[in-house]
Amino acid sequence: MDGKQRADIRPGQQVEIVLKKDQPTGRRTRGVVRRILTNSPTHPHGIKVMLEDGQVGRVQAVLDASAPQ
């Protein structure tokens, strides 16, 4: 999954995000979703989330589709 649909993302899932500072390079950071920050059902650049370690960025890939719901 590409992370552009809010319905595809749940807290506890492992994802790859792009941090704001890494947007020019596209460097991805891997982590576990703590909170979903985007309210709209879709976003063309990826749904914004906060990871367990506090980092915030836009989801580029959902790695763990079987996270608890």
QUIQUITA-V827822 format. One line per field, one symbol per residue. psi: psi as a letter, one per 40 degrees, with the letter a starting at -180 (. if undefined). burial: + if it has 9 or more other ideal C-beta (glycine too) atoms within 8 Angstrom, else -. A space follows every 50 residues. Layout:
# QUIQUITA-V827822
psi = ???
burial = ???
This chain:
# QUIQUITA-V827822
psi = ieeehddehiheihihihiddedddehihiahhdihdhdidihdeihhih ideeihahhdhhdgefii.
burial = --++++--+---+++++++--+-----++-++++-+-+----+--+++++ +---++++++++----+--
